């Protein structure tokens, strides 16, 4: 199964492209499209809540293995640039730059646009991504795009297999009640292998539960590997106990206040002690106040772009995380909202 996030600015053609890659299914602040042919299964996740909501973009990327960054003939705008910054802060490994609306441009113009984008993304995680021109009107490049998606997906799948023997973690993106079954959730097995009858804990609420049954693509299975999108019937909890972003695991850290070693983006603005930022990890988010900025052993009043700091952050919402998780910080009051990435110090 290949899971892709399709991102870009409002006029990039991303939503039209998503509709050509599968049949629309779940719609919230993200919209999912499903495609299945022979042994190929593709789930496309369109960050439809973006650009109004940064959370929509982060959610789509964290639910996916591959990103499609859509750039129209008009080129890079502020929102597309923000997407590039987000991808780089997340160190998003697998992706394709899609030059959309190719029927409204000329080959030489597309070559010039590609060259410009390659120059801009040099030194970022996008540096070695493939480029492809497509049109959803003439269907130029559409079959090539699907083949490229599946090819990159095979590489991502091989990486995911390395996670099968790790402690099991499942991130939840939907929860609801089904008559006669009870609490059902949808999510992604981020690592490990999930088995029916496994006893887990839903964090950060610390609710004990049992995996009653597992479905993949509407088919009952006994287990699900890392990377699988699953539907789970849960025993011991109700849907009101489980929110988007919850992690099913045996053990997680839970905190409202965090100390993170952060690297600021060179393209962000500085911020100060007592400023409010927004923190994201997995599908969770929380507003946090910067209570202390440390550069080495020295206390600072201001954090500046492209530098590394230890940040002490105070929040009001419990966040579940593991030591290896990457945190993203954003300033929702700025035009370019992504600020930094960090790990627990």
Secondary structure, 3 states (H helix, E strand, C coil): CEEEEEEECCCCCHHHHHHHCCEEEEECCCEEEEEEECCEEEEEEECCCCCCCHHHHHHHHHCCCEEEEEECCCCCCHHHHHHHHHHHHCCCCCEEEEECCHHHCCHHHHHHHHHHHHHHCCCCCCCCCEEEECCCCCCCCHHHHHHHHHHHHHHHHHHHHCCCCCCCEEEEEEEEEECCCEEEEEEEEEECCEECCCEEEEECCCEEEEEEEEEECCEEECEECCCCEEEEEEECCCHHHCCCCCEEECCCEEEEEEEEEEEECCCCCCEECCCEEEEEECCEEEEEEEEEEEECCEEECEECCCCEEEEEEEEEEEEEECCCCCEEEECCCCCCCEEEEEEEC
